[in-house]
Amino acid sequence: MDMIDQLFNINGNESSIFMSVLAMAITTVLSIVITKIYQITFTGERYSQNFVHTIIIMSVVVSVVMNVVSGNAGVAFGLFAVFSLIRFRSAVTDAKDIAYIFFGLSVGMTGGLYQFDLAIVLTIFASVLFYLLYKFQYGKGKDTQILKVTVPENLNHESLLDDVFQEFTISNSLRQVETTNLGTMILYTYAIRSKNVTRDKELLDRIRERNANLKVSLTYMENQE
């Protein structure tokens, strides 16, 4: 009985196996909540089941790491040196995914330090925050687009589309100018951000009125590889 009592008790700074298992279990449940919110609020193009699994596994592993390094600075520096060598095999394409990575890390850290009440409060508060930002589309705006306009050489002048850009865009910048069709045409490449009320077809129609109805293309940068 003495051995069992020691197994399930906390003595000084050394945590028992029971508390470690409890920390991993709570962290697992909370990280599942995190991934559920992630699935609900996901708006990107490349959903990854592996990324969802990674958040859960990473949270649990971090909780164990925090348990190991707690109160031992030497071990902490050694483990962080090892983790600094780890790199993601694929780049994170959505900035919001980084926030979920830190979300999972934070829950794992607080759980590993046995701050279960703080871990639960953090999960609830941050989950509600993520959902509200998604629900009300806070900060929504048009993505940056690449606009390519072909203009006849005889219509070539810098201010040809200035009033169109002023009416339909928030910002615009000329990225490239090149000749085409044996020098009889000029191809302009712009990076633009349209106003929220702008319809792509209206913008293209107005430009075609200025460039003699030649080719105009509009590409969203997030779709480019």
N, C-alpha and C positions, 0 to 999 in steps of 0.2 A: 504493500500500500504506500510506503514511503516513496518508492520509485515513481509510482503513478502520480502522487501528489506533486513531486518535483517536476514531472513532465508538464503538468497543467498549471503551474504557478510561474509568476514572474519574480525573479530574484535579482535585485539591483537593476543593472542595465542589460542583462541577458534575457531575451524574450523566450518564452517557451514555444515548443512546437505547436501547441494548441493555438496560441496567439498568431503565430505565423500563418497557419492554415486559415484561421478566421480572417486575417488580413487579405490573403489571396482570394478567399471566397467572396468577401465584400467587394474587393476591387473588381473581380470578375463580373459580378452583378451590375456594378456601377458602369463598367466599361461597355457592357451590353446595352445599357440605357443610352450611353454616348453614341454607340453605333446605330441604334434605332433612330435617334435624332439625325444622325448623319444621312441615313437612308431617306428620311422624310424630306430633308432640306437639300438633298443633292440636286444640283442643276447643271453639272458639267456634262461633257460628252463621253467620257470614258469611265464608267462605273467599274470598280474593281472589288470583287469579293475578297481577294487577297489583302487589299488595303483594310477592309473591315476586320478581317481576322487578325491583321497585324496590330491594330489598335488594342484589341482585347489582350493578345499575347504580350504586347509591350507593356501594358498597364500592370499586368500580373508580375512580369519579370522585374519591373522597376520597383514594385512593392517589396519584393524579396531583396533586391539590391539595397534599398533604403534600410531594410531590417539588418542587413549585414554590416553596412558602413556606419550605422548609428553609434556614435560615441567612439569611433575608431578612425582618426584622421588619416593614418597611414594606409589603411585598407581603402578608404574613400578615394585618396589620390591614385592609388593603384588601379582601382576599378574604372575611374573616370578616364585614366590614360588608355585603358583597353578599349572602352567604348568610343573614344575619340578616333580609333582606327576604323570604326564601322561606317560604311557608306550605303546609301540606298542604291539598289541595283537599277532602279528606274527613277527618273526625275519626277518630282511632284508637279503636275501640270496645273493644278488649281490652288490658288493662294489660300483658299479657305481650308483645304486639306491640312495645311501646316497648322492652322489653329486647332483642328481636331487632334493632331498629333500632340501638341502641347497640352491640350485638354486631357487626353489620356495619360500623359506623363504626370501631370499635376495630381490627378486622382490616384495614380499609382504611388506617387511620393507621399501624399498625405495618408493613404491607407497603410503604407509600409511603416510609417511613424506612429501607427495606431491612433491617428486623429480621425476616427471613423465619423464622428459627427461633422467635422469640417469637410471631409470627403463627400459626405451625403449632401450637405448644403451646397458645396461647390457644384456637384453634378446637377442638382435641381436648378440652381440659379443660372448656371451657364447654359443648360439645355433649354430653359425657358427663353433666355436671351437669344440663343441661336434661332429658335423657332419663330420668335417675334420678328427678328430681323428678316427672316425668310418670308414670313406671312405678309408683312407690310412692305416688303421689297425696299427697305430703307437704303438710300443712296443709289437707287437704280438710275442708270444712264446708258446711252448708246455706246456700244463698244467701238474702238478705233477701227476704221475701215480704210482700205486701200482703193482709191479711185483712179482709174486710168481713162484718160480722155484723148481721143485722136482728133487733131485739129488740122484743117487744110493750111498749107504753108502761107497762103495769102491772108488768112484770118489770124495769123500768129501775133498776139500781143499779150503782155503780162496781165493786163486788167480785164481780160475777156470774161472771166468767171467770178470776178470780185463781188458783184452784187448778188449773184446766186449763192455764193458761200456765206455771205452776210445774212441772207434770208433763211438758209436751211441748216447751217452748221454752227457749232459752238467754237470749234477751232479747226484750222487747216494749215498744212505746211507742204510746200513743194519739195518732193523727194528726188525726182529725176526728170530730165528732159532728154529725149532722143529722137532722131529722125527715123522715118520708116517709109516704105513704098518708094524707094529710090530718091529719097529726099523731098518728095512732094507732100509728105505729111509729117506732123510733129506729134509725138506721143508724150503727154504729160502724166506723171505719176504723183498723186497727192496722198498724204495721210490726213484723214478728216475724222471728226466726231460730230455726228448729226445731232440736232436738237431732238428732244424726246417726242415732239409732235411731228417730226419729219417722216414722211413716207418715202421709202426708197424710190418707188416708181415716179413720184412727183419730182424728186431731185433729178433723176435720170432724164425725164422728159424736158425739164427746163434746160439742162445742159445740151441736149440734142438740138434744141432750138438755136443754140449759139454755135454749135460746131458742125453745122450743115448736115445734121442727122447721121454723122459718122459713128463709129463704134465707141461705146462707153461701157465700162465694166466697174462693178463695185464688189469688193471682196472683204469679208470680215476677217480680221487678223487672227482671231481665235480658231478659225477653221484651217489656217495654214499650217503645214507640217514644218 
